[in-house]
Each structure stands twice: as structure tokens, then as C-alpha cells.
Amino acid sequence: MADLAEIEQRITTALARIGAGLDHWPKPATGPSADQAAHIAHLQVQLDLERAARSQDAAAKAPATEGDHIAEVARLQRQLDETDLENQRLHTAIGLLRQDLRLMEEQAEATLAKATFANANLQAELDALLQAREAETAEIAKILAALAPLVDAAEVNPNA
């Protein structure tokens, strides 16, 4: 119980320190002051004017010249040629991958055939061992049946 009282005292002290720290925390502002609001409004007007000027400049620009179109067509043609080369490379790679896949499938089929053959051989050996065990068990049973009268006679007349 003394430990609980000590812990309670420490918690109370910590809460008092937190409360004192909160008193020194800055208070949140409710909104901009009148000077700040006027400045923000002025900046907003300037931003709107700049946007309008830029849109007028974009509309006033001259349309692209024929040289610009020729350069763009040349760039697009180079890009198309590069894409064709990449496409051919990918088709070649796909062909090689298909060939590898076909070889892997053939190897898997061969391996499966070998495993099936080995499994059949092992099953035949197991069946032969089980038959040999059954024959030995039957032979042992016959021997025990033949020895049973002799054992019984020896138990009846131990001195004979």
C-alpha cells in the first residue's frame, strides 16, 4: 500500500507539472488580423491579374511553324523506329522463352516417366517381399504346429 501511495503522489506531481506547462503554451489564433486579411486580399488580386496576363500571353503566341512540325515528325519517327526495334527484340526473346519452356516440359515428362517406372519397380519388389513374408509366416506356423505335441509331451513328462 505504501507503494501505491508513492505512485499516486508521483502521478499527482506529474499532472501538476503538465498543468503548469499548459499555462505557458501559446494560445491558438482565431483568425488573421485585419491587416493580415487586407494583405491576403491584395495578394489574391495580384494573383488573379497574373493569371489573366499569362492566359493572354499564351493566346497571343504564334502557332507553330512548319519547321517545328517537321522536327516533331522526325522525333516521332525516331521514337517509332526505336519502338519497332524493341518490339522485334521482345518477339525474339519470347520465341526463345517458348523454346526453353518446350524443352523444360519435355524434360519434365521424361523425368516423370522415369519416376513412374521406378515407382512400379519398387512396388513390385514390395509385393514380392510381402509374399515371401507371408510364405515364411505360413511355414513357421506349420513348424510350430508340428512341434506343439512334442512341447506338450515334454511339459507333461519333464524327466523323459
Residue, then its C-alpha position, 0 to 999 in steps of 0.5 A: m500500500a505504501d507503494l501505491a501511495e508513492i505512485e499516486q503522489r508521483i502521478t499527482t506531481a506529474l499532472a501538476r507539472i503538465g498543468a503548469g506547462l499548459d499555462h505557458w503554451p501559446k494560445p491558438a489564433t482565431g483568425p488573421s488580423a485585419d491587416q493580415a486579411a487586407h494583405i491576403a486580399h491584395l495578394q489574391v488580386q495580384l494573383d488573379l491579374e497574373r493569371a489573366a496576363r499569362s492566359q493572354d500571353a499564351a493566346a497571343k503566341a504564334p502557332a507553330t511553324e512548319g519547321d517545328h512540325i517537321a522536327e516533331v515528325a522526325r522525333l516521332q519517327r525516331q521514337l517509332d523506329e526505336t519502338d519497332l526495334e524493341n518490339q522485334r527484340l521482345h518477339t525474339a526473346i519470347g520465341l526463345l522463352r517458348q523454346d526453353l519452356r518446350l524443352m523444360e516440359e519435355q524434360a519434365e515428362a521424361t523425368l516423370a516417366k522415369a519416376t513412374f517406372a521406378n515407382a512400379n519397380l519398387q512396388a513390385e519388389l514390395d509385393a514380392l517381399l510381402q509374399a515371401r513374408e507371408a510364405e515364411t509366416a505360413e511355414i513357421a506356423k506349420i513348424l510350430a504346429a508340428l512341434a506343439p505335441l512334442v512341447d506338450a509331451a515334454e511339459v507333461n513328462p519333464n524327466a523323459 
